């Protein structure tokens, strides 16, 4: 939870926590808000001063909860907002067009709750719009994602059970800095205590999350998207090293962050990284860069570029 939120914003966050988690203690509330227990009680007081009934009870089953009869104000959508919501959901999860899908069920409830004049167009859009599934997207478990979101907000270290692409399963303790959605995939950006380094984990491969009693402080001015992309090109199975004759300023716009790190080298530059798919690296990434280059390493990428060059040469060679 950012430290620069206003008291009103934290009070509203407190209201949301008590609505979804009745019985939250002052300590738990403080952890989720990222403040002291004294400050957490102050935000409860702000809610009470605003006329919102917040009850408290002592003992092992005590904590704060909203009083009976408490109802949150209804949410109103304009027609443009309703259509935009349906479009965003279908774009992100094409299966939501099916009422049997988890997100589709939730979307159906939202559409049915809309006033007739607003909901009619949203219902028609959902009924007649079709979306092709993204072959590269992966849907994480909502329960796992919820646990990670809570840990990020409360700044609590967690233990993960993780399964790699090869099917190997292992445990790790991490400080969860942020969740990043990139091209249909959810990533956890974190500091791994197992590796003592920054790591990016696919959330859909996280099998379980366990909250620990340890807190953490994320880096100051963290740009989660930039840091994630810088690390996506590191730690893969096959090393890569590509030298360009052009200066870094000209090559940089053509280099995607997962390709590796671009550094100056004499009058040109060098791209150092790693990949799990040398053929894709050669065909989809290197081939589109409009500058002369030399693949100096590793051997798997050199083989992939050699095979691509042979295939393209055969495509323009006259046959007898």
C-alpha positions, -999 to +999 in steps of 0.1 A: +000+000+000+016+033-010+025+056+019+013+088+002-025+079+004-047+105+021-065+097+054-098+096+035-084+071+010-071+049+038-104+051+056-122+039+024-097+011+021-105+002+057-142+001+049-135-022+019-114-045+041-141-048+068-167-054+042-149-083+027-132-097+059-155-093+089-136-099+122-104-082+111-082-074+141-064-041+145-031-058+138-044-074+106-059-041+095-026-023+102-008-050+081-031-046+052-030-008+053+008-007+058+005+014+090+007+011+127-021-003+148-027+031+163-032+046+128-055+017+119-077+025+149-077+061+138-091+052+104-118+031+121-126+062+141-130+082+109-155+057+096-175+059+128-174+098+127-189+095+092-219+076+106-207+041+094-215+015+122-182-003+129-185-028+158-156-042+177-153-073+200-125-087+221-112-122+225-099-149+201-129-144+177-130-107+180-121-079+157-138-052+137-169-057+116-195-036+100-228-033+119-260-048+108-280-029+082-248-014+067-252-012+029-228+003+005-242+028-021-251+014-055-226+017-084-240+036-114-227+031-150-232+052-180-239+033-212-204+041-225-189+028-192-209-004-193-199-011-229-163-003-221-164-027-192-178-056-213-153-049-241-124-049-216-135-082-200-140-099-234-107-086-247-088-099-216-108-132-213-126-143-244-142-172-225-162-146-205-187-147-234-197-181-220-220-179-190-204-210-176-170-193-173-161-179-138-156-144-151-185-148-175-208-155-145-196-124-127-200-103-159-235-117-163-244-105-128-231-070-135-250-068-168-283-080-151-279-054-123-276-025-148-307-003-155-326-016-186-316+014-208-279+009-200-278-028-197-295-036-230-266-026-252-241-043-228-261-075-230-263-074-268-226-068-270-218-097-248-242-120-267-231-112-303-194-102-299-168-130-303-132-130-292-104-154-303-084-167-274-048-155-270-026-186-274+001-170-252-021-159-223-024-179-191-050-176-164-038-178-129-059-192-100-080-163-086-075-176-050-037-176-055-038-142-071-059-129-042-033-141-017-005-125-036-023-092-039-030-092-002+007-099+005+019-071-018-005-046-002+004-057+034+042-060+025+043-095+040+069-121+029+053-153+016+063-189+009+056-202-026+051-236-040+061-232-077+060-255-107+084-248-136+075-252-172+094-286-171+071-298-143+097-295-115+082-283-082+100-264-055+096-241-025+108-205-021+104-176+003+100-142-015+092-106-008+064-099-033+070-064-047+043-062-074+021-081-098+025-072-135+002-082-164+021-084-196+007-097-229-020-118-213+003-133-186+005-125-149+040-122-133+051-118-097+080-094-094+098-103-061+130-107-042+138-144-038+155-153-005+164-187-020+184-171-048+191-138-030+182-120-062+153-104-081+131-130-097+100-130-119+076-158-115+045-167-136+015-165-113-003-193-132+026-217-121+023-208-084+006-238-068+002-224-032+010-192-011+017-192+026+019-159+045+048-155+069+053-132+099+081-113+082+075-079+066+096-062+039+102-028+023+102-027-015+127-006-033+121+032-034+105+045-066+100+009-079+090+009-116+076-027-116+070-029-154+105-017-163+122-040-137+102-070-148+111-065-185+148-061-176+147-095-159+126-114-183+157-118-206+179-132-178+183-167-163+171-188-193+187-220-204+206-208-235+230-178-234+230-153-262+255-127-274+249-106-305+271-078-317+258-049-339+279-024-359+253+004-353+254+026-322+232+017-292+208+047-298+199+033-332+196-004-322+178+002-289+143+009-304+144-025-321+154-045-290+127-059-268+136-060-230+133-098-228+161-101-255+187-090-229+208-061-220+222-037-247+256-022-240+281+000-259+310-018-276+335+003-295+316+021-323+287-004-320+269-023-293+264-058-279+232-075-268+238-101-240+209-122-226+195-157-226+165-176-241+147-209-238+137-208-275+167-200-298+145-206-329+120-180-318+148-156-308+163-159-343+131-158-364+109-134-345+134-111-328+167-109-345+154-111-380+133-079-377+163-058-366+174-037-397+211-036-388+240-059-396+249-082-366+271-111-357+260-139-333+291-146-312+273-168-287+258-192-277+260-222-300+222-229-299+214-194-312+241-196-338+226-229-350+191-214-351+203-184-372+222-207-395+191-228-401+170-196-407+196-182-432+196-215-451+158-216-453+156-181-466+184-186-491+166-217-504+134-197-508+151-174-535+174-199-551+164-209-587+156-246-589+169-267-619 
